[in-house]
Amino acid sequence: MKSVIHVITPIVTAGFRSINDFEPCCRSDLEVTHSLLEIGPASIESEFDEALSVPDTIRRAIEAERAGAHAIVIDCMGDPGLSACREAVSIPVLGPCQTAAHVATMLGHKFSFVTVLDRLRPMIDHIVSGYGLSSSYAGFAAINIPVLEILHDMDKLGSALAVKARQTVVEDHAGAIVLGCTGFLGLAEKIEKALAADGLHVPVIDAIPLTIRMADTLVKCGLSHSKHIYPLPGKKAIAGYSMPDLWG
């Protein structure tokens, strides 16, 4: 069975993400498709940005299901609109934060996030708590580079992440590192090698490839989210949003 996994990058910045970024995940039985938002923020670095991204993320999820996708991945570590999308569609919808954090507890017991900006600390704390993982949350570190600047120098970015990862492993006793921005795609191996060179053999999780492959696994196992927990919203008038009809 061939799985089609649709990745929604919940921002409007063209060029930040390319379909070629997902090529390493593809196989003869796994295809990845992709969309950006038409309405929303340039990047997500706050609860405010996340809220602005949710309506068009929901629309993209509905469109992807109707176009034949078997599962959806939301390409942001804030998991914006995750529960809402699960209510709107019946195919699996995965967020990279939820997926990576749970896998991190399997691999390292306690995990730390290494992400872009320190201002995201309360947001990540809230997300981790909501997923019931506070007892497995070792720490938080940030390189303080805005999202839209992280692609300018990938070598410098990888080195900065490695420094912060080492710090939280040593000081917070993290057993696994979650790269806390999906824009860090492709850097996990470099950071893991840098840690190993210091004698710190700790898994570093690149959330997007993991989440795409997890979505594929759910599809092939015939599993999706519970519609008892994520039921279709009640039918009512919706003003001001261009949203597909869920009840037609």
Phi, psi and omega per residue, in radians:
M1 nan 2.281 3.097
K2 -1.593 2.203 3.098
S3 -1.655 2.409 3.001
V4 -1.956 1.964 -3.135
I5 -1.831 2.136 -3.137
H6 -1.745 2.159 3.118
V7 -1.749 2.180 3.073
I8 -1.825 2.020 3.014
T9 -1.587 1.921 -2.903
P10 -1.472 0.836 3.056
I11 -2.412 3.029 -3.089
V12 -1.875 0.048 -3.033
T13 -1.374 1.832 3.129
A14 -1.146 2.429 3.096
G15 1.616 -0.257 3.121
F16 -1.168 -0.619 3.130
R17 -2.275 2.417 3.111
S18 -2.131 2.614 3.074
I19 -1.026 -0.467 3.121
N20 -1.151 -0.386 3.114
D21 -1.084 -0.429 -3.070
F22 -1.696 -0.006 -3.076
E23 -0.955 -0.701 -3.139
P24 -1.076 -0.354 -3.141
C25 -1.481 -0.313 -2.979
C26 -1.385 2.577 3.063
R27 -2.482 3.119 3.110
S28 -1.087 -0.423 -3.135
D29 -1.940 0.291 3.120
L30 -2.530 2.003 3.091
E31 -1.957 2.442 3.089
V32 -2.018 2.252 3.011
T33 -1.993 2.951 -2.955
H34 -2.639 2.567 2.987
S35 -2.561 2.639 2.946
L36 -1.754 3.033 3.031
L37 -1.495 2.715 2.968
E38 -1.706 -0.453 -3.122
I39 -2.284 2.151 -3.134
G40 2.706 -2.928 -3.065
P41 -1.475 2.852 3.083
A42 -1.257 -0.544 3.077
S43 -2.715 2.963 -3.140
I44 -2.072 1.941 -3.113
E45 -2.380 0.281 -3.087
S46 -2.900 2.917 3.045
E47 -1.089 -0.633 3.115
F48 -1.040 -0.886 3.117
D49 -1.032 -0.762 -3.112
E50 -1.056 -0.784 -3.135
A51 -1.037 -0.699 -3.136
L52 -1.174 -0.428 -3.090
S53 -1.453 -0.326 -2.931
V54 -1.184 -0.837 -3.064
P55 -0.990 -0.794 -3.103
D56 -1.312 -0.441 3.025
T57 -1.125 -0.741 3.084
I58 -1.062 -0.792 3.140
R59 -1.035 -0.774 3.137
R60 -1.105 -0.642 3.134
A61 -1.141 -0.764 3.123
I62 -1.099 -0.774 3.132
E63 -1.084 -0.696 -3.129
A64 -1.126 -0.748 3.110
E65 -1.076 -0.756 -3.098
R66 -1.246 -0.373 3.092
A67 -1.485 -0.075 3.056
G68 1.885 0.122 3.083
A69 -1.124 2.577 3.124
H70 -1.664 -0.337 3.112
A71 -2.815 2.828 -3.087
I72 -2.239 2.431 3.021
V73 -2.119 2.259 3.103
I74 -1.621 2.057 -2.946
D75 -1.509 1.093 3.092
C76 -2.812 2.405 -3.093
M77 -1.300 -0.077 2.998
G78 -1.469 -0.114 -3.074
D79 0.882 0.803 -3.059
P80 -1.106 2.287 3.080
G81 1.281 0.245 -3.054
L82 -1.019 -0.956 -3.114
S83 -1.155 -0.687 3.138
A84 -1.103 -0.734 3.110
C85 -1.128 -0.654 3.111
R86 -1.124 -0.567 3.049
E87 -1.218 -0.602 -3.014
A88 -1.428 -0.416 -3.087
V89 -2.248 2.901 3.130
S90 -1.853 -0.252 3.101
I91 -1.383 2.756 -3.125
P92 -1.015 2.401 3.020
V93 -2.177 2.137 -3.111
L94 -2.078 2.493 3.006
G95 -1.843 2.422 -3.109
P96 -1.161 -0.516 3.120
C97 -1.176 -0.893 -3.134
Q98 -1.051 -0.783 -3.116
T99 -1.117 -0.888 -3.080
A100 -1.134 -0.703 -3.112
A101 -1.139 -0.726 3.129
H102 -1.199 -0.687 3.094
V103 -1.162 -0.646 3.124
A104 -1.046 -0.651 3.113
T105 -1.192 -0.522 3.085
M106 -1.218 -0.633 -3.019
L107 -1.600 -0.511 -3.023
G108 -2.388 0.146 -3.134
H109 1.151 -1.169 3.071
K110 -1.958 2.485 -3.072
F111 -2.294 2.771 3.027
S112 -2.169 2.646 2.999
F113 -1.678 2.364 2.952
V114 -2.104 2.060 -2.961
T115 -2.386 -2.848 -2.978
V116 -1.429 -1.001 -2.977
L117 -2.165 2.497 3.137
D118 -1.131 -0.445 -3.128
R119 -1.100 -0.266 3.138
L120 -1.424 -0.098 -3.083
R121 -0.946 -0.901 3.134
P122 -1.080 -0.648 -3.133
M123 -1.111 -0.802 3.129
I124 -1.185 -0.704 3.079
D125 -0.983 -0.769 -3.123
H126 -1.140 -0.740 -3.138
I127 -1.126 -0.816 -3.129
V128 -1.062 -0.742 3.100
S129 -1.076 -0.745 3.133
G130 -1.095 -0.499 3.103
Y131 -1.528 0.066 3.083
G132 1.278 0.480 -3.023
L133 -2.037 0.301 -3.081
S134 -1.030 -0.623 -3.117
S135 -1.239 -0.271 3.127
S136 -1.825 0.103 -3.044
Y137 -1.663 1.895 -3.058
A138 -1.452 -0.717 -3.060
G139 -3.082 -3.138 -3.062
F140 -2.443 2.401 3.054
A141 -2.493 2.635 -3.105
A142 -2.414 2.527 3.120
I143 -1.616 -0.126 3.115
N144 0.955 0.896 2.970
I145 -2.151 2.157 -3.137
P146 -1.043 2.675 -3.085
V147 -0.936 -0.794 -3.035
L148 -1.317 -0.013 3.089
E149 -1.912 -0.090 -2.989
I150 -1.251 -0.361 -3.093
L151 -1.529 -0.005 -3.056
H152 -1.211 -0.652 -3.112
D153 -2.546 1.611 -3.036
M154 -1.184 -0.573 3.103
D155 -1.148 -0.796 3.101
K156 -1.109 -0.692 3.123
L157 -1.082 -0.831 -3.139
G158 -1.058 -0.697 3.133
S159 -1.148 -0.731 3.120
A160 -1.117 -0.712 3.114
L161 -1.139 -0.684 3.141
A162 -1.102 -0.704 3.112
V163 -1.066 -0.815 -3.123
K164 -1.197 -0.647 3.117
A165 -1.108 -0.788 3.123
R166 -1.059 -0.723 -3.124
Q167 -1.044 -0.793 -3.077
T168 -1.335 -0.474 3.033
V169 -1.153 -0.794 -3.093
V170 -1.277 -0.807 -3.020
E171 -1.496 -0.619 -3.083
D172 -1.799 -0.054 3.131
H173 1.057 0.658 3.077
A174 -1.195 2.381 3.093
G175 -1.688 -0.136 3.091
A176 -2.682 2.639 3.110
I177 -2.014 2.262 3.000
V178 -1.826 2.099 3.062
L179 -1.243 1.987 -2.891
G180 -1.561 0.432 2.983
C181 -2.594 2.295 -3.122
T182 -1.232 -0.208 3.015
G183 -1.219 -0.189 3.089
F184 -1.465 0.229 -3.108
L185 -0.872 2.245 3.069
G186 1.625 -0.034 -3.062
L187 -1.748 -0.104 -3.038
A188 -1.050 -0.767 -3.079
E189 -1.088 -0.746 3.132
K190 -1.065 -0.755 -3.111
I191 -1.205 -0.702 3.124
E192 -1.098 -0.695 3.108
K193 -1.165 -0.677 3.115
A194 -1.117 -0.698 3.093
L195 -1.150 -0.767 -3.123
A196 -1.087 -0.589 3.119
A197 -1.104 -0.410 3.076
D198 -1.684 0.187 3.133
G199 1.401 0.270 -3.118
L200 -1.881 1.671 -3.064
H201 -1.612 1.513 -3.002
V202 -2.191 2.297 3.078
P203 -1.180 2.423 3.088
V204 -2.046 2.128 -2.978
I205 -1.745 2.086 3.006
D206 -1.601 1.840 -2.831
A207 -1.208 -0.587 -3.059
I208 -1.196 -0.884 3.076
P209 -1.029 -0.701 3.105
L210 -1.048 -0.794 -3.056
T211 -1.235 -0.655 3.062
I212 -1.062 -0.788 -3.117
R213 -1.230 -0.577 3.062
M214 -1.155 -0.717 3.093
A215 -1.065 -0.746 3.101
D216 -1.056 -0.722 3.121
T217 -1.091 -0.757 3.121
L218 -1.085 -0.750 3.125
V219 -1.048 -0.826 -3.081
K220 -1.229 -0.388 3.070
C221 -1.583 -0.036 3.135
G222 1.243 0.549 -3.080
L223 -1.963 2.563 3.017
S224 -2.606 3.077 -3.129
H225 -1.180 2.757 -3.114
S226 -1.310 2.112 3.052
K227 -1.352 -0.148 2.966
H228 -1.239 -0.634 3.135
I229 -1.545 -0.569 -3.131
Y230 -2.099 1.194 -3.083
P231 -1.279 2.779 3.065
L232 -1.031 2.362 3.115
P233 -1.050 2.672 3.082
G234 -1.172 2.555 -3.106
K235 -1.275 2.250 3.119
K236 -2.843 2.897 3.096
A237 -1.193 2.466 3.070
I238 -2.230 2.068 -3.098
A239 -1.789 2.416 2.981
G240 1.554 -0.050 -3.128
Y241 -2.115 2.410 3.042
S242 -1.574 1.547 -3.008
M243 -2.113 2.329 3.065
P244 -1.014 2.640 3.136
D245 -1.264 2.082 3.129
L246 -1.452 -0.284 -2.931
W247 -2.005 0.046 -3.084
G248 -1.271 nan nan
